[in-house]
Amino acid sequence: MIPYPKIDPIAVAIGPLKVHWYGLMYLLGFAAGWALGRVRARKPWSPITEEQMGDVLFYLALGVILGGRFGYVIFYNFDLFLADPLWLFRVWEGGMSFHGGLLGVMLAMWWYGRKVGCGFWRLADFVAPLVPIGLGAGRIGNFINGELWGKPTDVPWAMVFPGAPDALPRHPSQLYQFAMEGVALFIILWWFSAKPRPRMAVSGLFLVCYGCFRFLAEFVRQPDPQLGYLAWGWLTMGQVLSSPMIIAGLLLLAIAYRRETA
């Protein structure tokens, strides 16, 4: 067993002002996405200019925050929302959903793509390789917060998380997801998108890879206590929401390459 590194979730405290590591991880993800987006914007096939990357970042942030919050409330805590609708706005109590954030980003990209006339899919293919940096940073934030821990295990690298309901060694599933959704997904998409691909292909690959990585991670991640397992003693909400992503991604890849060869 490896000791859990007890890192104070508050990175900086100045009087009543407290800056949390989780918030800094969001800022790091957005900053890295902006910087890498400007690199991609220099490509001759880019749908936007370097100067437009700031606007794209604003729309992305809006989609992530609003979509992530609405998704968490609807997918994971709808009963609580029905009992207390104002809880939706108490974001300081925590609660964000990747799948909701994805829907929010898609809507934001449709809105911005229509505004500048570059089209949704061209913009989505441009943005997709930038997303894993933010996903990886977010998982590090989860790890520092000691939340979203894994199931009990006896693997040598197991950790005891102080916020868990027991003192059992558990999978550091946040780090697994950092490695898959952050590092591996970034390498795959950055390599794949380094040269022009058929429209929708990069977006399709993102959906397939993320969906598969998240589906696998759910096998060692402790399910949300308010939901538990949805069926068969292993199916989680994360897997239910990731399955359509895999199917949609495969369809997008098939359509993209069929169009190219037609």
Number of C-alpha atoms within 10 A of each C-alpha: 13 12 11 17 12 12 12 12 18 15 13 12 10 7 6 6 8 12 14 17 21 21 16 16 21 20 16 16 20 21 15 17 22 20 15 16 24 19 13 24 19 13 15 10 12 19 21 23 15 17 10 14 20 15 13 20 17 14 20 24 19 16 22 25 20 16 25 22 23 24 24 20 23 16 16 20 17 16 13 15 14 13 9 10 13 10 13 19 11 11 11 6 8 8 16 19 20 19 20 24 24 18 18 25 24 21 17 22 23 18 15 19 20 13 10 11 11 15 16 19 19 20 23 21 24 21 21 19 27 23 21 25 24 23 23 27 25 26 24 20 22 21 24 20 21 22 17 19 24 25 18 19 16 12 12 10 14 21 23 21 25 14 12 15 7 10 12 16 23 23 24 26 24 24 18 20 24 24 16 23 27 23 16 18 25 23 13 14 21 17 11 15 17 11 9 13 14 16 20 24 24 27 24 25 24 25 24 22 21 22 24 18 19 20 21 16 20 20 16 19 23 19 21 14 8 10 12 14 15 13 9 7 8 13 16 22 18 22 20 12 17 20 17 14 21 21 14 17 24 18 15 21 21 14 16 18 15 11 11 10 7 5
